[in-house]
Amino acid sequence: QVQLVESGGGLVQPGESLRLSCTASGRRLDTMGWYRQAPGQERELVATITSGGTIKYGDSVKGRFTISRDNFKNTVYLQMNSLKSEDTAVYYCNGQRVVNVEGATVNFWGEGTLVTVSS
């Protein structure tokens, strides 16, 4: 139904920057964001942003990453600055849609894009 396509991952050295993008098919999503998963680790929140612009960041990326979105293009971006080796992970784009008045949601996931931060 809804497809999320990520791009922008790659190999960078510590301290450098990357910009990820994710474009969703279909109607506007209520919330879009990024989660990441390192080998052997649980998937964790990176950042989310609602269609109204409310933003949430994971503690490990506050002050370094910036999330933004273009509602007309159904695209979410993640500007990653001051990258650390600990940021190495597969980054997954997430989209969420509220499906009823009780607030239930449906999640959609991209296939992920690999970010490797290494000297």
C-alpha positions as CSV (number, residue, x, y, z in Angstrom):
1,Q,0.0,0.0,0.0
2,V,2.4,2.6,1.2
3,Q,6.0,2.4,0.1
4,L,8.9,4.3,1.7
5,V,12.1,4.7,-0.2
6,E,15.2,5.9,1.6
7,S,18.4,7.3,0.1
8,G,21.6,9.1,1.3
9,G,23.4,6.5,3.3
10,G,27.0,5.8,2.9
11,L,30.5,5.7,4.5
12,V,31.8,8.8,6.2
13,Q,34.5,9.6,8.7
14,P,33.8,10.7,12.3
15,G,32.8,14.4,12.4
16,E,31.4,14.5,8.9
17,S,27.8,14.8,7.8
18,L,25.2,13.0,5.8
19,R,21.7,13.9,4.7
20,L,19.1,11.1,4.4
21,S,15.8,11.4,2.6
22,C,12.7,9.3,2.4
23,T,9.8,9.6,0.1
24,A,6.5,8.0,0.7
25,S,3.9,7.0,-1.8
26,G,0.2,7.7,-1.3
27,R,-1.5,10.2,0.9
28,R,0.3,12.4,3.5
29,L,1.4,10.5,6.6
30,D,0.6,11.9,10.1
31,T,4.0,11.2,11.4
32,M,7.2,10.4,9.6
33,G,10.6,9.7,11.0
34,W,13.7,7.7,11.3
35,Y,14.7,4.7,13.4
36,R,18.0,2.9,13.4
37,Q,19.4,-0.5,14.2
38,A,23.0,-1.4,14.8
39,P,24.2,-5.0,14.6
40,G,23.1,-6.9,17.7
41,Q,21.1,-3.9,19.0
42,E,17.5,-3.0,19.3
43,R,15.9,-0.6,16.9
44,E,15.8,2.8,18.4
45,L,14.2,6.2,17.8
46,V,16.3,8.7,15.9
47,A,13.7,11.4,15.2
48,T,10.1,11.9,14.2
49,I,8.1,14.8,12.9
50,T,4.3,15.2,12.6
51,S,2.5,16.7,9.7
52,G,2.1,19.8,11.9
53,G,5.8,20.1,12.6
54,T,6.1,18.6,16.1
55,I,9.5,17.0,16.5
56,K,10.9,14.4,18.8
57,Y,14.6,13.3,19.0
58,G,16.2,10.4,20.5
59,D,18.6,11.4,23.3
60,S,21.7,10.1,21.5
61,V,21.2,12.5,18.6
62,K,19.9,15.7,20.2
63,G,21.9,18.7,19.1
64,R,23.5,16.8,16.2
65,F,20.7,15.7,13.9
66,T,17.9,17.7,12.4
67,I,14.6,16.3,11.0
68,S,12.4,18.1,8.5
69,R,9.6,17.2,6.1
70,D,7.9,18.5,3.0
71,N,4.3,17.5,3.2
72,F,3.6,18.3,-0.4
73,K,6.3,15.9,-1.5
74,N,5.6,13.3,1.2
75,T,9.3,13.4,2.0
76,V,11.2,13.5,5.3
77,Y,14.8,14.4,5.7
78,L,17.4,13.8,8.3
79,Q,20.5,16.0,8.4
80,M,23.1,14.2,10.4
81,N,26.1,16.3,11.6
82,S,29.0,15.5,13.8
83,L,28.7,11.9,13.1
84,K,30.2,9.4,15.5
85,S,31.1,5.7,15.1
86,E,28.2,5.0,17.5
87,D,25.9,6.3,14.8
88,T,26.7,3.4,12.5
89,A,23.5,1.5,11.8
90,V,20.9,0.8,9.2
91,Y,18.5,3.7,9.2
92,Y,14.9,3.0,8.5
93,C,12.3,5.4,7.4
94,N,9.0,5.2,9.3
95,G,5.6,6.5,8.4
96,Q,2.6,6.4,10.7
97,R,-1.1,7.0,9.9
98,V,-3.9,7.4,12.4
99,V,-6.7,5.0,11.3
100,N,-9.5,5.6,13.8
101,V,-10.9,8.1,16.3
102,E,-9.3,6.1,19.2
103,G,-5.9,6.9,17.9
104,A,-4.8,3.6,16.6
105,T,-2.0,3.8,14.1
106,V,-0.5,1.8,11.2
107,N,3.2,1.8,10.7
108,F,5.0,1.6,7.4
109,W,8.7,0.9,7.0
110,G,11.3,1.4,4.4
111,E,14.0,-1.2,3.6
112,G,16.7,0.9,5.3
113,T,19.8,2.6,4.2
114,L,23.2,1.8,5.7
115,V,25.2,4.6,7.4
116,T,28.8,3.7,8.4
117,V,30.9,6.1,10.4
118,S,34.5,4.9,10.5
119,S,38.0,6.2,10.3
